[in-house]
Amino acid sequence: MKINFKELNKEEYEAICNEANVPLTQYFFYGEWQREVGKKVWRYGIEEAGNVVGFFQVIKYQTSFGKSYLYVPHGPVFLGEVSEELISEFKKFCNELLNKEDSIFLRLDPTWTLGVQVKELSLGHRVSKFMYDGSFQPKYEWILDLLQSEEDILAGMKKVNRYSVRQAEKLGVEVEILDKDFSKYLDKFYELIEATAVRDGFSHNMKDYYKKIFDQCEQNGNAFMEIARFNGQVMLVNFFVIYNNTAFFLFSGSENENRKIGYTYLAQWEAMNYAKRRRLKNYNFGAVIPEGNKYPFYDNWRGFSDFKKRFGGSMVEYSDYYDFIHNKFWYTLFALRRLLTLLQRKFGR
């Protein structure tokens, strides 16, 4: 049966996304954020017998010495059963794209439905657990069902979270929610996210990256920002994107001081209530680590992972990372450099 890969325009791609359960990083607007900072982006539909059976967007990242790699973050998304013939044609397509762009490798971490099948169908080179960190998309995310009542959500939280929410309210923490004028708080947000990155051991982007996202989301009307204040001082800035009935907790920066007053807990509670008032169905906290974590560099995430899980909800697991390798020499150098960087980040403090 003939399988085709068709490059899609905005209308075609969004029409498919609206009909599927899609990770944030496979939405059209996520690709546009990457284009805004100079990355190349392609979007394709996979057609079999005239029907769309899958889709994905590919992003090109530049690395050292003028080299590059390609990444399909939390994709591809397949819309049904995946045959060996489809995987074979997908491999050919990826290799052709790698040849065309002369990139070192193409990485994918497919979303929900493909997870079991990729192992059976040997989709690319499986990446070592030592190579999982915040540089690529997380393997695990935490989701809360907003269709519950406020009372049920509170009951599903750990006792410490309920106490911290009430304590922050009693101490006079104020939470403001904005759906515009995000750039007004860009400088403070960036100051706070720099402090948070050092504290929690993750990397962050340049300020201009966040500015372009804030501006684009404000134009699209698909985001909100939280400002938490204590005694008049901004303690926290959270940023959320809204799409497909889900609030995605995307960025957060907070002060190192006065954390025991509970403003981080109250901010999450107020964001949940705001999302419920907008009749959203899900609240995506983003990355967490699993019980019995086997990914060494995820250990740095334990603090904020436990924080998210204590609000109640459930974990979504994505596929492992798989690489199509185009240049083995440069791939080995890339992997060694990444491993050394990660070891320095973990043990060199």
C-alpha positions in Angstrom: 0.0 0.0 0.0 1.4 3.4 -1.0 2.6 5.6 1.8 3.2 9.3 1.2 4.8 12.1 3.2 3.2 15.4 2.4 4.5 18.8 3.7 1.5 20.6 5.3 0.6 24.3 5.5 -0.8 25.9 8.6 -4.5 25.2 7.9 -3.8 21.5 7.0 -1.6 20.9 10.0 -3.9 22.6 12.6 -6.9 20.7 11.2 -5.2 17.4 12.0 -4.0 18.7 15.5 -7.5 19.7 16.4 -8.7 16.1 15.9 -6.0 14.4 17.9 -4.6 14.3 21.4 -1.4 16.2 20.7 1.6 17.0 22.9 2.4 20.7 23.2 5.6 20.4 21.2 3.7 19.1 18.2 1.3 22.0 17.9 1.8 24.5 15.1 2.5 27.4 17.4 5.3 25.6 19.1 7.1 25.3 15.8 6.5 29.0 15.2 8.2 29.8 18.5 11.3 27.9 17.1 11.2 29.8 13.8 11.1 33.1 15.7 14.6 32.3 17.1 16.0 31.2 13.8 15.4 27.5 13.6 14.1 25.7 10.5 10.8 23.8 10.9 9.0 21.4 8.7 5.6 19.8 9.2 4.4 16.6 7.5 1.4 14.4 7.2 1.7 10.7 6.7 -0.9 9.4 4.2 -1.8 5.8 3.6 -4.4 4.9 1.0 -5.5 8.5 0.9 -6.0 8.7 4.7 -3.9 10.7 7.2 -2.4 8.1 9.6 0.1 10.3 11.3 1.8 13.7 11.4 4.9 15.4 12.9 6.9 18.6 12.9 10.7 18.5 12.7 13.0 21.2 14.1 16.6 21.8 13.2 19.1 22.7 15.9 22.5 24.1 15.3 25.4 22.7 17.4 29.2 23.2 17.5 31.5 23.4 14.4 28.6 24.3 12.1 26.9 21.0 12.6 23.3 20.4 13.3 20.7 17.8 14.4 17.0 17.3 13.8 14.4 16.7 16.5 10.8 15.6 16.4 9.8 16.5 20.0 7.2 14.1 21.5 6.5 12.9 18.0 5.7 11.7 15.5 2.0 11.3 16.4 0.4 8.3 14.8 -3.4 8.1 14.6 -3.8 4.3 14.7 -2.0 1.0 14.3 1.5 1.3 13.0 2.6 -1.3 10.4 6.2 -2.4 9.7 5.8 -1.0 6.2 4.9 2.4 7.5 7.9 2.4 9.9 10.1 1.3 7.0 8.9 4.2 4.8 9.3 6.6 7.8 12.9 5.5 8.2 13.6 6.1 4.5 12.0 9.6 4.7 14.1 10.5 7.8 17.3 9.4 6.1 16.5 11.5 3.0 15.9 14.5 5.2 19.1 13.9 7.1 21.0 13.7 3.8 19.4 16.8 2.5 20.2 18.9 5.6 23.6 17.1 6.3 22.6 16.8 10.0 24.4 14.5 12.4 21.2 12.6 13.5 17.4 12.8 13.8 15.9 12.2 17.3 12.3 11.3 18.1 10.4 10.5 21.3 7.0 9.4 20.0 3.9 10.2 21.8 1.4 7.9 23.6 0.1 5.4 21.0 3.5 4.4 19.6 5.3 3.8 22.9 5.1 -0.1 22.9 5.4 -0.5 19.2 8.7 1.3 18.7 10.5 -1.4 20.7 8.9 -4.1 18.6 9.6 -2.4 15.3 13.2 -1.3 16.2 12.7 2.4 15.4 16.3 3.8 15.3 19.1 3.7 17.9 17.8 3.7 21.5 19.5 6.5 23.5 21.2 5.7 26.8 19.5 6.7 30.0 22.5 8.9 30.8 21.5 11.2 27.9 18.1 12.2 29.3 18.0 15.7 30.7 16.2 19.0 30.2 17.9 19.7 26.9 15.2 17.5 25.2 11.5 16.9 26.0 10.8 15.1 29.3 9.9 11.4 29.3 7.2 11.9 32.0 4.6 14.7 32.6 2.0 15.2 35.3 -1.6 15.9 34.5 -4.5 17.0 36.7 -8.2 16.5 35.7 -9.9 19.8 36.0 -13.4 18.3 35.5 -13.3 17.5 39.3 -14.9 19.9 41.7 -12.7 22.3 43.7 -13.5 20.3 46.8 -12.3 17.0 45.1 -9.1 18.7 43.8 -8.4 19.9 47.4 -9.1 16.5 48.8 -6.7 14.9 46.2 -3.8 17.1 47.4 -1.4 16.1 50.0 -2.0 17.6 53.4 1.1 19.8 53.2 -0.2 21.4 50.0 -3.6 22.3 51.5 -1.8 23.7 54.6 0.6 25.8 52.4 -2.2 27.2 50.3 -4.1 28.3 53.4 -1.0 29.6 55.1 -0.1 31.8 52.1 -3.6 33.3 52.1 -3.4 34.0 55.8 0.0 35.7 55.5 -1.3 38.0 52.8 0.3 36.6 49.6 -1.5 38.2 46.6 -1.7 36.4 43.2 -2.5 38.5 40.1 -3.5 36.8 36.8 -2.9 38.5 33.5 -4.0 37.6 30.0 -2.1 40.5 28.3 0.9 42.9 28.9 3.2 39.9 29.5 6.3 41.9 28.5 5.7 44.3 31.4 7.1 41.5 33.6 9.7 40.1 31.2 12.8 41.5 33.1 11.5 40.3 36.5 10.6 36.9 35.0 14.0 36.5 33.5 15.7 37.5 36.7 13.7 34.9 38.6 14.1 32.1 36.0 17.8 32.5 36.1 17.8 32.0 39.9 15.4 29.0 39.6 17.6 27.4 36.9 20.6 27.5 39.3 18.6 26.3 42.2 16.9 23.4 40.4 19.7 22.4 38.0 18.2 23.0 34.6 19.2 25.1 31.6 17.1 28.1 30.3 16.9 30.1 27.2 18.0 33.7 26.3 15.7 36.5 27.3 14.7 37.2 23.6 13.3 33.6 23.3 10.8 34.3 26.1 10.0 37.7 24.8 9.0 36.3 21.4 6.9 33.6 23.0 5.2 36.2 25.3 4.5 38.5 22.3 3.2 35.7 20.1 0.9 34.2 22.8 -0.5 37.7 23.6 -1.4 38.1 19.9 -3.0 34.6 19.8 -4.8 35.1 23.1 -3.8 31.6 24.3 -1.9 32.2 27.5 -1.9 33.7 30.9 0.7 34.8 33.4 0.7 34.8 37.2 2.4 37.3 39.5 2.7 36.3 43.2 3.6 39.1 45.7 4.4 39.2 49.3 4.7 42.5 51.2 4.6 44.2 47.8 7.6 42.3 46.4 7.2 40.0 43.3 8.2 36.5 44.5 7.1 34.5 41.5 6.1 34.7 37.8 4.4 31.7 36.2 3.5 31.4 32.5 0.9 29.1 31.0 -0.2 28.3 27.5 -3.8 27.2 26.7 -4.6 24.8 23.9 -7.0 22.0 23.2 -8.8 22.4 26.6 -5.5 22.2 28.5 -3.5 24.7 30.6 0.2 23.9 30.1 2.4 25.1 33.0 5.3 26.2 30.8 7.7 28.5 32.6 8.3 29.5 36.2 10.7 31.7 38.1 10.7 32.3 41.8 12.7 33.9 44.6 15.1 31.8 46.7 13.9 33.7 49.8 10.8 33.3 51.9 9.8 30.1 50.2 8.2 28.7 53.5 5.4 31.2 53.2 3.8 29.0 50.6 3.4 31.5 47.6 4.3 28.7 45.1 1.5 26.6 46.4 -1.1 29.4 46.4 -0.1 30.4 42.8 -0.7 26.8 41.5 -4.1 26.7 43.3 -5.2 30.1 41.8 -4.0 28.9 38.4 -6.1 25.8 38.6 -9.2 27.8 39.6 -8.6 30.2 36.8 -8.3 27.3 34.3 -11.5 25.8 35.7 -13.3 29.2 35.2 -12.2 29.1 31.6 -13.8 25.6 31.4 -10.5 23.8 30.6 -10.4 20.1 31.1 -6.8 19.4 32.0 -3.9 21.1 33.8 -0.5 19.9 32.6 2.2 20.5 35.2 5.0 19.5 32.8 8.1 17.4 33.7 8.3 15.0 36.6 10.3 12.0 37.5 8.9 8.5 38.1 9.1 6.4 41.3 12.3 4.3 41.2 13.8 6.8 38.7 16.5 5.2 36.5 17.5 8.4 34.6 20.5 9.8 36.5 20.2 13.4 35.5 16.5 13.6 36.3 17.5 13.3 40.0 18.0 17.1 40.0 14.3 17.4 39.3 13.2 15.6 42.5 12.3 18.7 44.4 9.9 20.3 41.8 8.7 16.8 40.8 7.5 16.1 44.3 6.0 19.6 44.5 3.8 18.9 41.4 2.8 15.4 42.4 1.5 16.5 45.8 -1.3 18.4 44.0 -2.8 15.1 42.8 -3.2 13.9 39.3 -1.5 11.2 37.2 1.6 10.6 35.1 1.8 10.5 31.3 4.8 8.5 30.0 6.3 9.1 26.5 8.5 6.9 24.5 12.2 6.5 24.9 14.5 8.6 22.7 15.4 7.0 19.4 18.0 8.4 17.0 18.5 7.9 13.2 22.3 8.4 12.9 23.6 10.0 9.7 27.3 10.6 10.7 28.7 8.2 13.3 31.9 10.2 13.9 30.1 13.4 14.8 27.4 11.6 16.6 30.0 10.0 18.9 31.6 13.4 19.6 28.1 15.0 20.2 27.2 12.2 22.7 30.6 12.4 24.5 30.4 16.2 24.8 26.8 16.0 26.1 27.8 13.4 28.6 30.7 15.4 29.9 28.5 18.5 30.1 25.9 16.6 32.1 28.5 15.1 34.5 29.9 18.6 35.1 26.5 20.0 35.8 25.6 17.2 38.2 28.9 16.8 40.1 30.9 19.9 39.4 29.1 22.3 41.6 
